[in-house]
Amino acid sequence: MPHLAKIILYPIKSLDGVEVEQAKILASGALEYDREFAIFDAQGKFVNGKRNSKIHLIRSQFDILNRTISLQTPQHESPQILHLDVEQEEIAASLSVFLGFAVTLGKNTVLGFPDDLNSPGPTVISTATLTEVTSWFPGLNVDDLRRRIRANIEIGGVPAFWEDQLFNQQGDTVSLQLGDVSLSGVNPCQRCIVPIRNPDSGEAYPNFQKIFVQQRQATLPDWVDSSYFNHFYRLGVNTRLRPSETGKILQVGNKVNIIPQPRPSA
């Protein structure tokens, strides 16, 4: 039975995620608390794993209910427990010392800081897809790959690449129903440099992208519209939600269905 197996939020963009049992849909279509904060340099640019591999050396654990972060950087022997709302300057100061340059912590409770502003909904992948892709890389395990891919929603009880149905035909809308929440698939998620790196050390896996591209092309289901793939370094699905979903709750265990929507008449 297809079901919602995991929900993972990333309260501070580029830092560790936190697994939760439920998540609320914001008016923007984003998940509440996901990428609510982001780290910025003095020029106002994101400080993230794409631009700075030292980010991988930072460990963070979040208490969503109490709004705290347990922040561990290599220069501290023990983690700092800091409040996300009232100790943002202290969080930024600790990160600045470790990174070696001044950073600030930005906050956006409406939209968060998604990579794709046109598709700010949760990213979707299946457990079977993670398992299949893990098999391409000796020495990795599913949790390791999960931390590299950083999807929000994981679907269980389905075969590998099941989520590719969400962008099956150009021009059509395909809805994913999770409990009473409906979201629309937009496109396969373009991956960045982050998945090639060990999520703890930042060390690159040899030839990761080359292996990934070759295997993704070889295993692409026949029914997938390949016009979405100008390259094959894509995995998982970006989504968008209508305003009608605002305030609804995603819950682990929700039944999942794919609902094709008819193409609007001309």
Helices and strands as residue ranges (DSSP letters): E 3-9, E 18-20, E 22-24, E 37-40, G 53-57, E 59-63, E 68-72, E 80-83, H 88-99, E 104-107, E 124-126, H 127-134, H 142-149, E 153-156, G 162-167, E 173-178, E 181-190, G 194-196, H 208-219, G 226-228, E 234-240, G 243-245, E 249-251, E 256-261
